[in-house]
């Protein structure tokens, strides 16, 4: 005899087959996403987070300067704003550098000598580095007595005075000689560099002429005698490692105060450095 169908308590049609657990979970998830609670409490904040992340990945981002290698242009605790779109994109444009593609996309090769760039360290791609771009692929670059020469043209240095600053560990004080520098073959604005007057004949400042290979860039820190750069220790920067161009500082904290210590900000913020244009 055929089985008699029994109505369920809620009046719905009975089912001889129970819904698989996977589909049950999926249907509940879909129902939750359509709920008023999701629209009001989840979707809007999640959308804001997604827009914020996309903005930082592809438009502008910021970094905190951890060392003194760019003194006096950038101080420890400065937060430069970086144009991510300026030179196109590589996998390093995204946090954690996922292996989604190789090389650069939308790359116009429009980097200019004298610009300040942010990139991944060639020997350790977990580290962000900020330096000044000195020479382009194919350039002949040398440094003699601290003076840069590019393709036979020599940088112009004009003495400005002295400054005292704390080192990376915020312990020792150093006196530096400041010079206004005009880079050779560059239409970039004048900028200030620093030298230790006793180190102008150091190995880093006696760099024999080389030709920058295709696909690489030669960078230096503005704190010439306290910088690990393309002259020594860092090497030349592959085009793929470049993340963007630094244009200004949007925040600056003194005395080694960390970004996650807001209770110490007020008395340590360098207000004169906020939104300072970088030359």
DAQUI-V921440 format. One line per field, one symbol per residue. ss: DSSP state (@ for helix, = for strand, . for the rest). burial: 1 if it has 24 or more other ideal C-beta (glycine too) atoms within 12 Angstrom, else 0. A space follows every 10 residues. Layout:
ss = ???
burial = ???
//
This chain:
ss = .......... .......... @@@@@@@@@@ @@@..@@@@@ @@@@@@@@@@ @@@@@@@@.= ====...... .......=== ===.....=. @@@.@@@... ....=..... .....===== =..======= =====....= ====..==== ..==.===== ======.... ..======== ==........ =====..... ..@@@===== =....===== ..=.....=. .==...==@@ @========= ===....... .@@@....=. @@@..==..
burial = 0000000000 0000000000 0000000000 0000000000 0000000000 0000011101 1111111111 1111111111 1111111111 1110001000 0001000000 1111111111 1100000111 1111110011 1110011111 1000101000 0010100000 0001011110 1111110000 1111110001 0001101000 0100011111 1111111111 1001111111 1111111111 1111001000 0000000011 001001011
//
